[in-house]
């Protein structure tokens, strides 16, 4: 799992929007606040909607509520607790979309008694596992427009983990 989350996507989307809004001023901040309220109302009762109703309602740039509903109906914690396969959970410490303190640490807490999990935290990497440039959700577009490649450390860790899992399976 690379930059994943055990939390529900709609909660993260609201959180990210609130974080971006906090840096705004004046009328723009007020308008953004109204958009957040609208988003919260849209997600309220999400799991009571039929699939057909959820497919008709859109959030932001065209994603339907069904996407969030379907994802949210499959709790990550339930799946992970049952999983006996080896897991590699990786996170960039400078990720401003999926948070270390809320997501990575939640994975560690959920899986603390499982021996089939390896955790890797990369100090200066962002959500895309490249070096962080701006480190702010308000500059996400600029951050992701900087051409970079996933670091050799990440690729190396994935390769070593695969080799270890294969060796243990033999």
C-alpha positions as CSV (number, residue, x, y, z in Angstrom):
1,X,0.0,0.0,0.0
2,X,1.6,3.2,-1.1
3,X,0.2,6.4,0.5
4,X,-3.0,4.6,1.4
5,X,-5.5,5.3,4.1
6,X,-7.8,3.3,6.3
7,X,-10.1,6.3,6.6
8,X,-13.1,7.0,4.4
9,X,-12.4,9.0,1.3
10,X,-15.2,11.5,1.8
11,X,-13.7,12.4,5.2
12,X,-10.3,13.0,3.7
13,X,-11.8,15.1,0.8
14,X,-13.5,17.3,3.3
15,X,-10.4,17.6,5.5
16,X,-8.2,18.5,2.5
17,X,-10.7,21.2,1.4
18,X,-10.8,22.6,4.9
19,X,-7.0,22.7,5.0
20,X,-6.8,24.5,1.7
21,X,-9.6,26.9,2.9
22,X,-7.7,27.8,6.1
23,X,-5.0,29.5,4.1
24,X,-7.5,31.8,2.2
25,X,-8.6,35.2,3.1
26,X,-11.7,37.4,2.9
27,X,-14.4,36.7,0.4
28,X,-12.6,33.8,-1.2
29,X,-12.4,32.1,2.2
30,X,-16.1,32.7,2.8
31,X,-17.1,31.3,-0.5
32,X,-14.8,28.3,0.0
33,X,-16.5,27.8,3.4
34,X,-19.9,27.6,1.8
35,X,-18.5,25.0,-0.7
36,X,-17.3,22.9,2.2
37,X,-20.7,23.2,3.9
38,X,-22.3,22.1,0.6
39,X,-19.9,19.2,0.3
40,X,-20.6,18.1,3.9
41,X,-24.4,18.1,3.2
42,X,-23.8,16.2,0.0
43,X,-22.0,13.4,1.9
44,X,-24.5,13.4,4.7
45,X,-26.6,10.3,4.4
46,X,-24.3,8.9,1.7
47,X,-24.7,5.3,2.9
48,X,-28.5,5.6,2.9
49,X,-28.6,6.3,-0.8
50,X,-29.3,3.6,-3.3
51,X,-26.6,2.9,-5.8
52,X,-28.7,4.4,-8.5
53,X,-29.2,7.6,-6.4
54,X,-25.5,7.8,-5.6
55,X,-24.6,7.4,-9.3
56,X,-26.7,10.5,-10.2
57,X,-25.1,12.9,-7.7
58,X,-21.7,14.4,-8.5
59,X,-19.0,15.8,-6.3
60,X,-16.6,18.4,-7.6
61,X,-15.2,17.6,-11.0
62,X,-17.6,14.9,-12.0
63,X,-16.9,12.0,-9.6
64,X,-20.2,10.6,-8.5
65,X,-21.2,9.9,-4.9
66,X,-21.3,6.2,-5.9
67,X,-17.5,6.1,-5.9
68,X,-17.3,7.3,-2.3
69,X,-20.2,5.0,-1.3
70,X,-18.7,1.9,-2.8
71,X,-15.3,2.6,-1.4
72,X,-16.8,3.4,2.1
73,X,-18.8,0.2,2.2
74,X,-15.6,-1.9,2.2
75,X,-13.9,-1.0,5.5
76,X,-10.2,-1.2,5.1
77,X,-9.8,-2.2,8.8
78,X,-12.0,-5.3,8.3
79,X,-10.1,-6.4,5.2
80,X,-6.7,-5.9,6.8
81,X,-7.6,-7.7,10.0
82,X,-8.5,-10.8,7.9
83,X,-5.6,-10.6,5.5
84,X,-2.9,-13.2,6.1
85,X,-0.8,-12.2,3.1
86,X,2.4,-10.1,3.5
87,X,1.8,-6.4,3.4
88,X,4.2,-3.5,2.7
89,X,2.7,-0.2,3.9
90,X,4.7,2.8,2.6
91,X,4.2,6.5,3.3
92,X,5.9,9.8,2.5
93,X,6.4,11.9,5.6
94,X,5.7,15.1,3.6
95,X,2.5,13.8,2.1
96,X,-0.1,16.5,2.4
97,X,-3.0,14.4,1.1
98,X,-2.7,11.3,3.2
99,X,-1.3,12.1,6.6
100,X,1.3,10.3,8.6
101,X,-0.3,11.1,12.0
102,X,-3.8,10.1,10.8
103,X,-3.3,7.4,8.2
104,X,0.1,5.8,8.5
105,X,0.0,5.7,12.3
106,X,-3.6,4.3,12.1
107,X,-2.3,1.5,9.9
108,X,0.3,0.8,12.5
109,X,-2.3,0.7,15.3
110,X,-4.7,-1.4,13.4
111,X,-2.0,-3.9,12.5
112,X,0.2,-3.8,15.6
113,X,-0.4,-7.5,16.4
114,X,0.2,-8.8,12.9
115,X,3.6,-10.2,11.9
116,X,2.9,-10.1,8.2
117,X,3.3,-6.3,7.9
118,X,6.3,-4.2,7.0
119,X,6.1,-0.4,7.4
120,X,8.3,2.1,5.6
121,X,8.2,5.9,6.2
122,X,10.2,8.2,3.9
123,X,11.2,11.4,5.5
124,X,11.2,13.9,2.6
125,X,8.8,12.3,0.1
126,X,5.3,13.4,-0.8
127,X,2.2,11.5,-1.9
128,X,3.8,10.5,-5.2
129,X,6.9,9.2,-3.4
130,X,9.1,11.9,-4.9
131,X,10.9,14.7,-2.9
132,X,8.6,17.3,-1.5
133,X,9.0,20.7,-3.1
134,X,6.3,22.9,-1.6
135,X,4.8,20.6,1.0
136,X,1.4,22.3,1.0
137,X,-2.0,21.2,-0.3
138,X,-2.5,24.8,-1.5
139,X,0.4,24.2,-3.9
140,X,-0.5,20.7,-5.0
141,X,-0.7,21.6,-8.6
142,X,2.8,23.2,-8.6
143,X,4.1,20.3,-6.5
144,X,3.0,17.7,-9.0
145,X,4.1,19.7,-12.0
146,X,7.7,19.4,-11.0
147,X,9.1,16.5,-13.1
148,X,10.6,13.9,-10.8
149,X,11.0,10.2,-10.5
150,X,10.3,7.8,-7.6
151,X,13.5,7.5,-5.6
152,X,15.8,4.5,-5.9
153,X,15.3,4.0,-2.2
154,X,11.6,3.3,-2.6
155,X,12.2,1.0,-5.6
156,X,14.9,-0.8,-3.7
157,X,12.7,-1.3,-0.6
158,X,9.9,-2.7,-2.8
159,X,12.4,-5.1,-4.5
160,X,13.9,-6.2,-1.2
161,X,10.5,-6.8,0.3
162,X,9.4,-8.9,-2.7
163,X,12.6,-11.0,-2.4
164,X,12.1,-11.5,1.3
165,X,8.5,-12.6,0.9
166,X,9.5,-15.0,-1.9
167,X,12.4,-16.4,0.2
168,X,10.0,-16.9,3.2
169,X,7.5,-18.7,1.0
170,X,10.0,-21.3,-0.1
